[in-house]
């Protein structure tokens, strides 16, 4: 991390977390971020659900909720970028404060509640997206919708023409009863509706399902069963957790989803267990803050990974640090590419 980035990160951590998030987005829009694009080598290049990625390190949904900084993000080093979550209608989300730094734990708790400007604004911005990047959208449902399951299909129908992939997000803990849609019957019906809409697009997309880390073994098996028979392209494991085990911060009891370092072990165990239940590609998310942790996710069964909370503590230069470090780890262990390493350490987590 450069001195300038260190000073910038120190300044951001001195203000309210949600305000700091807004400043970070504004800084990127002003051209203050990296401009080199994704780091790539033959070892790092990989294909996930038909998506040709320059490297397997992506940006998780939640950072660019409204697709406002697509062009700057495409230059920040990520192999792929996921924006959103987006709902059909704009909604303000939950009352503030709703984002908390847990500095001692290198973590965050959020209870945003799908705050976003809606699918019309997102579709307009996505229509002007960079063409030399892999861009996906996290699909959400309005809190007051009478038919939440249909909301996911509506957003896909409106925005799909401008995307490379889409993610069905039924695992956020911050919209009441949303996680109920992970039940076997409800999830199957929801995915059928989304995939029917996807089939009607001029260019159907890979559709991923994002799951919670708090599923029981039986619930995880049900999700895997639905995923295996539904026709989706892959699974993103995992979203934030409701667990508060082992936290030191004064904010540890705030309501919302916990992300960052404390989530790493829990999410990786879910990932490893899931990889034994499906042949679908899995994108590993949760607690990744180093190349070694990204590598552990891949060896546990992930085909690619995503970051977000670690950027709060490591800065945007962390993306390049992780991709370059991952390349070195693959070379050290004699892997010619990402695909060769997937699942080779799964037994360590099951």
Residue frames as qw, qx, qy, qz and C-alpha x, y, z in Angstrom:
[[0.000, 0.889, 0.459, 0.000, 0.00, 0.00, 0.00],
 [0.404, 0.493, -0.024, 0.770, 1.40, 3.39, -1.01],
 [0.203, -0.185, -0.449, 0.850, 1.81, 6.24, 1.48],
 [0.304, -0.068, -0.181, -0.933, -0.98, 8.15, -0.25],
 [0.625, -0.271, -0.631, -0.372, -3.32, 5.18, 0.08],
 [0.481, -0.237, -0.689, 0.488, -2.34, 4.72, 3.72],
 [0.005, -0.106, -0.252, 0.962, -3.18, 8.34, 4.48],
 [0.463, -0.119, -0.388, -0.788, -6.44, 8.07, 2.57],
 [0.613, -0.269, -0.740, -0.071, -7.45, 4.91, 4.43],
 [0.316, -0.208, -0.585, 0.718, -6.64, 6.55, 7.78],
 [0.202, 0.027, 0.015, -0.979, -8.83, 9.52, 6.86],
 [0.566, -0.181, -0.570, -0.568, -11.71, 7.28, 5.78],
 [0.571, -0.274, -0.750, 0.192, -11.59, 5.32, 9.02],
 [0.155, -0.114, -0.431, 0.882, -11.95, 8.57, 10.99],
 [0.415, 0.012, -0.071, -0.907, -15.45, 9.27, 9.66],
 [0.736, 0.094, 0.440, -0.505, -18.80, 7.48, 9.83],
 [0.477, -0.095, 0.825, 0.288, -18.58, 4.16, 7.94],
 [0.494, 0.634, 0.591, 0.065, -21.44, 4.85, 5.53],
 [0.148, 0.955, -0.074, -0.248, -20.09, 8.35, 4.83],
 [0.324, -0.570, 0.665, 0.358, -16.65, 6.81, 4.22],
 [0.567, 0.256, 0.758, 0.197, -18.22, 4.39, 1.75],
 [0.377, 0.870, 0.311, -0.063, -19.71, 7.32, -0.13],
 [0.081, -0.878, 0.362, 0.302, -16.34, 9.11, -0.17],
 [0.502, -0.250, 0.762, 0.324, -14.66, 5.98, -1.54],
 [0.536, 0.555, 0.620, 0.145, -17.19, 5.81, -4.39],
 [0.190, 0.969, 0.057, -0.148, -16.73, 9.52, -5.11],
 [0.308, -0.698, 0.542, 0.353, -12.95, 9.14, -5.13],
 [0.555, 0.071, 0.764, 0.321, -13.17, 6.32, -7.66],
 [0.423, 0.774, 0.468, 0.049, -15.53, 8.37, -9.85],
 [0.021, 0.966, -0.159, -0.203, -12.94, 11.19, -9.82],
 [0.756, 0.556, -0.316, 0.138, -10.26, 8.86, -11.15],
 [0.230, -0.762, 0.537, -0.281, -8.32, 8.42, -7.92],
 [0.899, -0.195, 0.379, -0.100, -8.22, 4.62, -8.06],
 [0.506, -0.284, 0.687, 0.437, -5.86, 2.24, -9.90],
 [0.549, 0.635, -0.112, -0.532, -5.80, 2.34, -13.68],
 [0.047, -0.468, 0.839, 0.274, -3.77, -0.71, -14.63],
 [0.790, 0.086, -0.357, -0.491, -6.65, -3.16, -14.99],
 [0.921, -0.314, 0.163, -0.164, -6.64, -6.79, -13.84],
 [0.121, -0.607, 0.779, 0.101, -3.35, -8.58, -13.24],
 [0.936, 0.185, 0.104, -0.282, -3.30, -11.80, -15.24],
 [0.072, -0.507, 0.834, 0.206, -1.05, -14.76, -16.05],
 [0.573, 0.072, -0.721, -0.384, -1.73, -18.11, -17.72],
 [0.243, -0.105, -0.886, 0.380, -2.02, -19.60, -14.20],
 [0.155, 0.273, 0.487, -0.815, -4.66, -17.07, -13.14],
 [0.456, 0.123, -0.382, -0.794, -6.81, -17.11, -16.26],
 [0.175, 0.125, 0.956, -0.198, -9.84, -19.30, -15.72],
 [0.379, -0.203, -0.501, -0.751, -13.34, -19.97, -16.98],
 [0.131, 0.168, 0.801, -0.560, -16.28, -20.09, -14.58],
 [0.414, 0.570, 0.634, -0.319, -19.76, -20.93, -15.88],
 [0.562, 0.615, 0.419, 0.360, -18.64, -19.90, -19.35],
 [0.027, -0.999, 0.034, 0.002, -17.18, -16.58, -18.16],
 [0.778, 0.286, -0.169, 0.533, -13.56, -16.11, -19.25],
 [0.404, -0.912, -0.033, 0.062, -11.89, -14.38, -16.29],
 [0.439, 0.728, -0.408, 0.334, -8.43, -12.75, -16.45],
 [0.170, 0.251, -0.801, 0.516, -8.03, -13.71, -12.78],
 [0.430, -0.417, -0.792, -0.117, -10.35, -15.36, -10.22],
 [0.246, -0.332, -0.509, 0.755, -10.54, -12.45, -7.75],
 [0.033, -0.608, -0.529, -0.592, -13.83, -10.57, -7.99],
 [0.121, -0.159, 0.328, -0.923, -15.61, -7.74, -6.19],
 [0.041, -0.402, -0.900, 0.163, -18.61, -8.88, -4.16],
 [0.131, -0.694, -0.473, -0.527, -21.99, -7.18, -4.35],
 [0.467, -0.757, -0.388, 0.242, -22.67, -4.35, -1.92],
 [0.444, -0.338, 0.065, 0.828, -19.76, -2.03, -2.66],
 [0.102, 0.104, -0.343, -0.928, -21.23, -0.44, -5.80],
 [0.345, 0.365, 0.775, -0.383, -24.91, -0.87, -5.02],
 [0.448, 0.733, 0.293, -0.419, -26.17, 1.39, -7.81],
 [0.745, 0.312, 0.386, 0.447, -23.62, 0.66, -10.57],
 [0.063, 0.989, 0.053, -0.126, -22.23, 4.20, -10.36],
 [0.137, -0.806, 0.533, 0.220, -18.50, 3.44, -10.73],
 [0.949, 0.197, 0.245, -0.001, -18.38, 0.60, -13.23],
 [0.630, 0.709, -0.200, 0.246, -15.58, 2.07, -15.35],
 [0.097, -0.755, 0.561, -0.325, -13.23, 2.82, -12.41],
 [0.782, -0.304, 0.500, -0.215, -13.87, -0.60, -10.89],
 [0.918, 0.392, 0.057, 0.033, -12.99, -2.28, -14.18],
 [0.469, 0.717, -0.375, 0.355, -9.52, -0.75, -13.81],
 [0.463, -0.713, 0.387, -0.356, -8.97, -1.73, -10.16],
 [0.028, 0.460, -0.886, 0.050, -7.59, -5.20, -10.79],
 [0.671, 0.043, 0.605, -0.427, -10.67, -7.38, -10.29],
 [0.145, -0.039, 0.896, 0.417, -11.20, -10.34, -12.59],
 [0.178, -0.521, -0.697, -0.460, -14.95, -9.67, -12.40],
 [0.080, -0.064, 0.342, -0.934, -17.25, -7.20, -10.67],
 [0.199, -0.533, -0.812, -0.132, -20.69, -7.74, -9.13],
 [0.089, -0.191, 0.137, -0.968, -22.87, -4.70, -8.41],
 [0.590, -0.452, -0.452, -0.494, -26.18, -4.30, -6.58],
 [0.206, 0.382, 0.898, 0.066, -28.30, -5.59, -4.97],
 [0.212, 0.014, -0.246, -0.946, -30.95, -3.97, -7.14],
 [0.281, 0.396, 0.807, -0.336, -34.70, -4.19, -6.54],
 [0.271, 0.591, 0.630, 0.426, -37.49, -3.36, -9.00],
 [0.081, -0.920, -0.217, -0.314, -38.46, -0.13, -7.22],
 [0.254, 0.520, -0.453, 0.678, -36.13, 2.27, -5.40],
 [0.675, -0.646, -0.348, -0.074, -36.10, 1.88, -1.63],
 [0.063, -0.870, 0.333, -0.358, -34.28, 3.72, 1.16],
 [0.600, 0.139, -0.717, 0.327, -33.32, 0.67, 3.19],
 [0.583, -0.573, -0.530, 0.223, -33.22, 0.54, 6.96],
 [0.179, -0.977, -0.014, -0.112, -32.77, 3.56, 9.26],
 [0.531, 0.496, -0.435, 0.532, -29.25, 4.86, 9.93],
 [0.032, 0.642, -0.738, -0.204, -26.84, 4.06, 11.48],
 [0.944, 0.147, 0.137, -0.261, -26.74, 0.75, 9.61],
 [0.805, 0.416, -0.318, 0.280, -23.05, 0.08, 8.98],
 [0.563, -0.787, 0.244, -0.057, -20.51, -0.56, 11.75],
 [0.527, 0.572, -0.597, 0.197, -16.75, -1.13, 11.66],
 [0.865, -0.496, 0.076, -0.006, -15.46, -3.81, 13.99],
 [0.314, 0.824, -0.464, 0.082, -11.84, -2.75, 13.72],
 [0.415, -0.530, 0.721, -0.168, -10.46, -5.12, 16.34],
 [0.750, 0.106, 0.646, -0.095, -12.03, -8.01, 14.45],
 [0.031, -0.277, 0.624, 0.730, -11.27, -6.73, 10.92],
 [0.104, 0.429, 0.891, 0.108, -14.97, -7.06, 10.29],
 [0.231, -0.065, -0.075, -0.968, -18.15, -5.12, 9.61],
 [0.180, 0.442, 0.850, -0.223, -21.81, -5.43, 10.47],
 [0.168, 0.015, -0.282, -0.944, -24.39, -4.00, 8.09],
 [0.254, 0.475, 0.808, -0.237, -28.15, -3.84, 8.09],
 [0.031, 0.161, -0.333, -0.929, -28.64, -1.78, 4.94],
 [0.470, 0.437, 0.656, -0.396, -31.80, -3.56, 3.83],
 [0.483, 0.396, 0.624, 0.470, -31.28, -3.42, 0.04],
 [0.064, 0.826, 0.105, -0.549, -31.08, 0.39, -0.13],
 [0.425, -0.004, 0.601, 0.677, -30.83, 1.23, -3.85],
 [0.215, 0.385, -0.087, -0.893, -32.15, 3.46, -6.62],
 [0.737, 0.371, 0.414, -0.384, -34.10, 0.73, -8.39],
 [0.713, 0.106, 0.601, 0.346, -33.78, -1.17, -11.65],
 [0.459, 0.848, 0.233, 0.125, -34.52, 1.72, -14.02],
 [0.094, -0.936, 0.333, 0.061, -31.55, 3.75, -12.76],
 [0.620, -0.395, 0.645, 0.209, -29.35, 0.64, -12.70],
 [0.726, 0.422, 0.505, 0.200, -30.32, -0.38, -16.24],
 [0.313, 0.948, -0.004, 0.048, -29.43, 3.08, -17.55],
 [0.243, -0.813, 0.523, 0.084, -25.97, 2.96, -15.98],
 [0.708, -0.144, 0.675, 0.149, -25.36, -0.63, -16.96],
 [0.684, 0.663, 0.298, 0.060, -26.17, 0.23, -20.57],
 [0.269, 0.913, -0.272, 0.143, -23.03, 2.43, -20.53],
 [0.817, -0.490, 0.283, 0.108, -20.83, -0.19, -18.87],
 [0.016, -0.667, 0.676, 0.313, -17.23, -0.93, -19.87],
 [0.894, 0.283, -0.169, -0.305, -17.12, -3.63, -22.51],
 [0.554, 0.466, -0.656, 0.213, -13.72, -5.00, -21.53],
 [0.179, -0.297, 0.736, -0.582, -14.84, -6.28, -18.12],
 [0.377, -0.296, -0.868, -0.129, -17.01, -9.05, -16.66],
 [0.243, -0.182, 0.282, -0.910, -19.95, -7.34, -14.94],
 [0.311, -0.350, -0.879, -0.086, -22.70, -9.04, -12.95],
 [0.340, -0.421, 0.045, -0.840, -25.73, -7.88, -11.01],
 [0.058, -0.120, -0.889, 0.439, -27.06, -9.02, -7.64],
 [0.354, -0.406, -0.527, -0.657, -30.85, -9.34, -7.92],
 [0.009, -0.071, -0.713, 0.698, -32.97, -8.35, -4.93],
 [0.188, -0.590, -0.740, -0.262, -36.59, -8.04, -3.85],
 [0.160, -0.533, 0.068, -0.828, -38.44, -5.02, -2.49],
 [0.001, -0.050, 0.794, -0.606, -39.16, -5.20, 1.21],
 [0.458, 0.261, 0.435, -0.730, -42.87, -4.40, 0.71],
 [0.362, 0.192, -0.691, -0.595, -43.38, -6.51, -2.40],
 [0.803, -0.037, 0.254, -0.537, -46.47, -8.72, -2.48],
 [0.976, 0.203, 0.067, 0.034, -44.58, -11.26, -4.57],
 [0.302, -0.793, 0.466, 0.249, -40.89, -11.17, -3.71],
 [0.709, -0.032, 0.642, 0.291, -40.10, -14.20, -5.84],
 [0.555, 0.698, 0.390, 0.230, -41.20, -12.37, -8.99],
 [0.078, -0.967, 0.125, 0.205, -39.07, -9.33, -8.14],
 [0.535, -0.440, 0.583, 0.425, -35.84, -11.18, -8.98],
 [0.542, 0.369, 0.654, 0.378, -37.15, -12.01, -12.46],
 [0.194, 0.944, 0.266, -0.018, -38.31, -8.43, -13.00],
 [0.242, -0.849, 0.332, 0.332, -34.84, -7.02, -12.32],
 [0.547, -0.159, 0.702, 0.428, -33.22, -9.62, -14.57],
 [0.469, 0.636, 0.577, 0.205, -35.67, -8.88, -17.37],
 [0.091, 0.989, 0.087, -0.079, -34.96, -5.13, -17.16],
 [0.197, -0.856, 0.440, 0.186, -31.18, -5.27, -16.76],
 [0.867, -0.083, 0.468, 0.147, -30.16, -8.58, -18.32],
 [0.690, 0.689, 0.103, 0.194, -29.22, -7.18, -21.73],
 [0.149, 0.890, -0.322, 0.287, -26.33, -5.28, -20.12],
 [0.627, -0.594, 0.476, -0.164, -24.89, -8.06, -17.95],
 [0.399, 0.427, -0.807, -0.081, -22.46, -10.96, -18.13],
 [0.396, -0.186, -0.887, 0.150, -24.03, -12.80, -15.18],
 [0.453, -0.543, -0.023, -0.707, -26.72, -12.40, -12.53],
 [0.242, 0.053, -0.862, 0.441, -27.01, -13.53, -8.91],
 [0.551, -0.570, -0.437, -0.425, -30.21, -14.41, -7.07],
 [0.148, 0.298, -0.612, 0.717, -29.78, -13.08, -3.54],
 [0.667, -0.509, -0.380, -0.389, -32.11, -14.84, -1.09],
 [0.768, -0.197, -0.455, 0.405, -29.51, -14.85, 1.69],
 [0.089, 0.470, -0.242, 0.844, -29.32, -11.29, 2.97],
 [0.325, -0.387, -0.778, 0.373, -30.31, -11.23, 6.66],
 [0.077, -0.224, -0.218, 0.947, -31.45, -7.61, 6.46],
 [0.478, -0.075, -0.323, -0.813, -34.79, -7.99, 4.67],
 [0.545, -0.141, 0.637, -0.527, -37.32, -9.67, 6.93],
 [0.810, 0.169, 0.512, -0.231, -38.14, -13.26, 5.96],
 [0.502, 0.680, -0.427, -0.321, -36.02, -13.07, 2.79],
 [0.013, -0.432, 0.902, -0.013, -33.99, -16.08, 3.91],
 [0.676, 0.144, 0.606, -0.393, -37.22, -18.08, 4.04],
 [0.704, 0.599, -0.153, -0.350, -36.90, -18.24, 0.25],
 [0.130, 0.540, -0.831, -0.041, -33.96, -20.64, 0.73],
 [0.661, -0.007, 0.669, -0.339, -36.44, -23.37, 1.68],
 [0.376, -0.038, 0.838, 0.394, -36.62, -26.18, -0.85],
 [0.326, 0.633, 0.695, 0.100, -40.07, -25.56, -2.35],
 [0.069, 0.937, 0.133, -0.317, -39.85, -21.76, -2.30],
 [0.246, -0.621, 0.519, 0.534, -36.33, -21.74, -3.76],
 [0.415, 0.143, 0.814, 0.380, -37.25, -24.14, -6.54],
 [0.272, 0.794, 0.544, 0.009, -40.25, -22.02, -7.57],
 [0.074, -0.904, 0.087, 0.413, -38.24, -18.80, -7.41],
 [0.314, -0.438, 0.651, 0.534, -35.39, -20.15, -9.52],
 [0.430, 0.402, 0.767, 0.254, -37.81, -21.57, -12.08],
 [0.195, 0.914, 0.330, -0.137, -39.26, -18.11, -12.54],
 [0.169, -0.813, 0.341, 0.442, -35.87, -16.45, -12.86],
 [0.394, -0.212, 0.771, 0.453, -34.57, -19.05, -15.30],
 [0.418, 0.624, 0.652, 0.108, -37.71, -18.79, -17.42],
 [0.109, 0.965, 0.037, -0.237, -37.09, -15.06, -17.70],
 [0.331, -0.616, 0.568, 0.434, -33.42, -15.70, -18.41],
 [0.525, 0.162, 0.770, 0.325, -34.30, -18.09, -21.25],
 [0.344, 0.815, 0.465, 0.035, -36.34, -15.31, -22.84],
 [0.160, -0.826, 0.210, 0.499, -33.41, -12.87, -22.96],
 [0.645, 0.717, -0.232, -0.127, -31.76, -12.27, -26.32],
 [0.496, 0.473, -0.665, 0.297, -28.56, -13.51, -24.67],
 [0.808, -0.534, -0.215, -0.130, -29.27, -15.78, -21.68],
 [0.022, 0.761, -0.521, 0.386, -26.83, -15.34, -18.80],
 [0.523, -0.027, -0.782, 0.338, -25.14, -17.56, -16.25],
 [0.499, -0.656, -0.050, -0.564, -27.35, -17.28, -13.16],
 [0.375, 0.171, -0.766, 0.493, -25.81, -17.85, -9.72],
 [0.603, -0.665, -0.369, -0.240, -27.48, -18.43, -6.37],
 [0.159, 0.503, -0.536, 0.659, -26.04, -16.71, -3.28],
 [0.713, -0.430, -0.549, -0.079, -26.56, -18.64, -0.06],
 [0.412, -0.810, 0.221, -0.353, -26.24, -17.92, 3.65],
 [0.351, 0.419, -0.784, 0.295, -23.46, -19.34, 5.85],
 [0.372, -0.232, 0.613, -0.657, -25.93, -20.15, 8.62],
 [0.802, 0.050, -0.352, -0.480, -27.63, -23.13, 6.93],
 [0.723, -0.340, 0.575, -0.178, -27.85, -26.42, 8.81],
 [0.221, -0.254, 0.872, 0.356, -26.45, -29.53, 7.09],
 [0.378, 0.457, 0.805, -0.011, -29.98, -30.57, 6.07],
 [0.272, 0.862, 0.184, -0.386, -30.79, -27.10, 4.75],
 [0.034, -0.653, 0.575, 0.492, -27.53, -27.02, 2.80],
 [0.318, 0.026, 0.917, 0.241, -28.34, -30.41, 1.29],
 [0.375, 0.688, 0.594, -0.181, -31.76, -29.13, 0.23],
 [0.161, 0.856, -0.156, -0.466, -30.18, -26.05, -1.41],
 [0.167, -0.428, 0.784, 0.417, -27.68, -28.26, -3.24],
 [0.400, 0.303, 0.863, 0.061, -30.47, -30.55, -4.43],
 [0.347, 0.832, 0.334, -0.276, -32.45, -27.62, -5.84],
 [0.017, 0.787, -0.404, -0.466, -29.33, -26.09, -7.39],
 [0.318, -0.233, 0.858, 0.329, -28.36, -29.36, -9.07],
 [0.327, 0.421, 0.835, 0.135, -31.76, -29.78, -10.73],
 [0.163, 0.792, 0.320, -0.494, -32.74, -26.17, -11.42],
 [0.630, 0.606, 0.267, 0.406, -30.42, -25.27, -14.28],
 [0.150, -0.975, 0.130, 0.100, -28.53, -22.48, -12.52],
 [0.651, 0.637, -0.342, 0.231, -24.89, -21.96, -13.49],
 [0.523, 0.202, -0.587, 0.583, -23.29, -21.89, -10.05],
 [0.547, -0.741, -0.389, 0.036, -23.46, -20.96, -6.37],
 [0.189, 0.646, -0.333, 0.660, -21.95, -18.07, -4.41],
 [0.774, -0.513, -0.363, 0.076, -21.00, -19.17, -0.89],
 [0.165, -0.628, -0.753, 0.104, -21.57, -17.20, 1.24],
 [0.105, -0.806, -0.159, -0.560, -23.39, -14.05, 2.29],
 [0.059, -0.524, 0.514, -0.676, -22.95, -12.47, 5.73],
 [0.480, -0.207, -0.838, 0.155, -23.63, -14.33, 8.98],
 [0.482, -0.721, -0.143, -0.476, -25.86, -13.72, 11.98],
 [0.833, -0.280, -0.331, 0.345, -23.29, -15.41, 14.24],
 [0.072, -0.927, 0.205, -0.307, -21.35, -13.27, 16.71],
 [0.927, -0.301, -0.063, 0.216, -18.91, -15.88, 18.03],
 [0.764, -0.157, 0.018, 0.625, -15.58, -14.60, 19.34],
 [0.272, 0.761, 0.152, 0.568, -15.98, -10.90, 18.54],
 [0.499, -0.258, -0.359, 0.746, -14.08, -8.25, 20.52],
 [0.071, 0.307, 0.168, 0.934, -15.55, -4.98, 19.17],
 [0.183, 0.229, 0.523, -0.800, -18.02, -2.84, 21.10],
 [0.531, 0.246, -0.211, -0.783, -20.29, -3.11, 18.05],
 [0.050, 0.125, -0.982, -0.130, -20.48, -6.90, 18.22],
 [0.202, 0.380, 0.844, -0.321, -24.14, -6.95, 19.28],
 [0.338, 0.394, -0.126, -0.846, -25.45, -4.69, 16.54],
 [0.737, 0.349, 0.545, -0.192, -28.15, -6.30, 14.42],
 [0.504, 0.738, -0.282, -0.349, -27.34, -7.20, 10.82],
 [0.963, 0.231, -0.062, 0.125, -25.00, -9.36, 8.79],
 [0.483, -0.733, 0.396, 0.269, -21.40, -9.85, 9.91],
 [0.812, 0.556, -0.080, 0.161, -18.67, -9.90, 7.25],
 [0.057, 0.841, -0.500, 0.198, -14.88, -9.89, 7.30],
 [0.223, 0.454, -0.843, 0.182, -12.29, -12.06, 9.03],
 [0.449, -0.128, 0.736, -0.490, -14.62, -13.75, 11.57],
 [0.810, 0.331, 0.117, -0.470, -16.64, -15.18, 8.67],
 [0.323, 0.577, -0.705, -0.256, -13.71, -16.90, 6.97],
 [0.107, -0.169, 0.973, -0.114, -13.79, -20.28, 8.71],
 [0.513, 0.338, 0.624, -0.483, -17.60, -20.59, 8.79],
 [0.603, 0.632, -0.076, -0.481, -18.04, -19.68, 5.12],
 [0.258, 0.531, -0.781, -0.206, -15.16, -21.90, 4.02],
 [0.283, -0.032, 0.934, -0.217, -16.61, -24.91, 5.81],
 [0.607, 0.508, 0.390, -0.470, -19.96, -24.32, 4.08],
 [0.449, 0.683, -0.426, -0.389, -18.11, -23.99, 0.77],
 [0.035, 0.382, -0.922, -0.055, -16.21, -27.24, 1.28],
 [0.439, 0.185, 0.816, -0.328, -19.32, -29.14, 2.33],
 [0.587, 0.622, 0.153, -0.496, -21.25, -27.79, -0.65],
 [0.309, 0.621, -0.625, -0.358, -18.49, -28.73, -3.07],
 [0.139, -0.136, 0.980, -0.034, -19.07, -32.35, -2.06],
 [0.433, 0.435, 0.688, -0.388, -22.75, -32.06, -2.97],
 [0.535, 0.789, 0.183, -0.239, -22.55, -30.46, -6.40],
 [0.687, 0.077, 0.354, 0.629, -20.44, -30.28, -9.52],
 [0.192, 0.923, 0.241, 0.232, -21.58, -26.71, -10.15],
 [0.465, 0.348, -0.261, 0.771, -18.87, -24.04, -9.89],
 [0.447, -0.781, -0.391, 0.192, -18.80, -22.25, -6.55],
 [0.256, 0.677, -0.162, 0.670, -17.60, -18.71, -5.95],
 [0.619, -0.387, -0.529, 0.433, -16.11, -18.43, -2.47],
 [0.031, -0.693, 0.028, -0.720, -16.85, -15.30, -0.41],
 [0.677, -0.699, -0.158, -0.169, -16.37, -14.46, 3.24],
 [0.655, -0.713, 0.181, 0.174, -13.38, -13.22, 5.19],
 [0.815, 0.274, 0.118, 0.497, -10.79, -13.18, 2.40],
 [0.129, -0.980, 0.073, 0.135, -8.08, -10.68, 3.26],
 [0.273, -0.652, 0.637, 0.307, -4.93, -12.26, 1.83],
 [0.529, 0.415, -0.640, -0.371, -3.64, -14.37, -1.04],
 [0.056, 0.146, -0.965, 0.209, -3.33, -17.34, 1.32],
 [0.420, 0.269, 0.637, -0.588, -7.00, -17.08, 2.28],
 [0.618, 0.485, -0.198, -0.586, -8.06, -16.80, -1.37],
 [0.359, 0.373, -0.845, -0.132, -5.96, -19.89, -2.07],
 [0.179, 0.008, 0.898, -0.402, -7.59, -21.77, 0.82],
 [0.599, 0.379, 0.287, -0.644, -11.04, -21.01, -0.61],
 [0.598, 0.488, -0.488, -0.407, -9.99, -22.36, -4.00],
 [0.243, 0.267, -0.928, 0.091, -8.43, -25.48, -2.50],
 [0.345, 0.122, 0.742, -0.561, -11.62, -25.96, -0.46],
 [0.394, 0.422, 0.811, 0.099, -13.63, -26.08, -3.68],
 [0.233, 0.819, 0.178, -0.493, -14.09, -22.56, -5.06],
 [0.677, 0.450, 0.369, 0.450, -13.60, -21.84, -8.77],
 [0.224, 0.568, -0.006, 0.792, -13.23, -18.10, -8.03],
 [0.369, -0.463, -0.566, 0.574, -13.48, -15.76, -5.04],
 [0.018, 0.797, 0.249, 0.550, -14.91, -12.36, -4.13],
 [0.400, -0.141, -0.433, 0.795, -13.80, -9.62, -1.71],
 [0.100, -0.814, -0.297, -0.489, -15.41, -6.64, -0.07],
 [0.539, -0.837, -0.089, -0.017, -14.93, -6.03, 3.67],
 [0.784, -0.244, 0.085, 0.565, -11.16, -6.61, 3.52],
 [0.396, 0.559, 0.193, 0.702, -10.90, -3.55, 1.27],
 [0.337, -0.899, -0.137, -0.244, -12.03, -1.41, 4.22],
 [0.675, -0.683, 0.211, 0.186, -8.86, -2.43, 6.06],
 [0.717, -0.148, 0.441, 0.520, -6.43, -3.22, 3.23],
 [0.143, 0.658, -0.205, -0.711, -7.36, -0.64, 0.62],
 [0.789, 0.536, 0.023, -0.300, -7.89, -1.16, -3.09],
 [0.260, 0.666, -0.697, -0.066, -4.24, -2.15, -3.58],
 [0.576, -0.217, 0.747, -0.250, -5.17, -5.37, -1.77],
 [0.849, 0.424, 0.145, -0.281, -6.70, -6.65, -5.02],
 [0.575, 0.676, -0.460, 0.040, -3.34, -6.72, -6.79],
 [0.201, -0.540, 0.761, -0.296, -1.60, -8.08, -3.69],
 [0.749, -0.005, 0.581, -0.319, -4.00, -11.02, -3.58],
 [0.840, 0.518, 0.003, -0.160, -3.93, -11.80, -7.30],
 [0.398, 0.704, -0.572, 0.133, -0.14, -11.66, -7.52],
 [0.342, -0.434, 0.759, -0.345, 0.24, -13.62, -4.29],
 [0.854, 0.148, 0.381, -0.322, -2.21, -16.24, -5.53],
 [0.726, 0.622, -0.289, -0.057, -0.18, -16.63, -8.72],
 [0.118, 0.628, -0.724, 0.261, 2.94, -17.25, -6.62],
 [0.598, -0.219, 0.661, -0.397, 1.17, -19.81, -4.42],
 [0.895, 0.358, 0.113, -0.241, -0.07, -21.74, -7.46],
 [0.562, 0.665, -0.481, 0.098, 3.46, -21.74, -8.88],
 [0.221, -0.558, 0.719, -0.351, 4.96, -22.81, -5.54],
 [0.674, -0.062, 0.660, -0.325, 2.70, -25.84, -5.37],
 [0.221, -0.150, 0.850, 0.454, 3.13, -26.82, -9.00],
 [0.443, 0.596, 0.633, -0.218, -0.36, -25.97, -10.26],
 [0.344, 0.150, 0.501, 0.780, -0.47, -24.93, -13.91],
 [0.206, -0.394, -0.321, -0.836, -3.79, -23.14, -13.46],
 [0.444, -0.233, 0.374, -0.780, -6.65, -22.38, -11.08],
 [0.850, -0.009, -0.252, -0.462, -8.67, -25.38, -12.25],
 [0.680, 0.192, -0.677, 0.205, -5.95, -27.80, -11.14],
 [0.113, 0.209, -0.641, 0.730, -6.05, -26.43, -7.58],
 [0.577, -0.284, -0.049, -0.764, -9.83, -26.46, -7.05],
 [0.889, -0.283, -0.085, -0.349, -10.82, -28.78, -4.20],
 [0.688, 0.318, -0.589, 0.280, -7.34, -30.14, -3.53],
 [0.137, 0.197, -0.670, 0.703, -7.57, -29.11, 0.13],
 [0.574, -0.392, -0.292, -0.657, -11.25, -29.81, 0.70],
 [0.754, -0.263, -0.590, 0.116, -10.55, -32.51, 3.28],
 [0.327, 0.085, -0.443, 0.831, -9.01, -29.86, 5.54],
 [0.276, -0.116, 0.111, -0.948, -12.45, -28.25, 5.91],
 [0.742, -0.163, -0.343, -0.552, -14.81, -31.22, 6.11]]
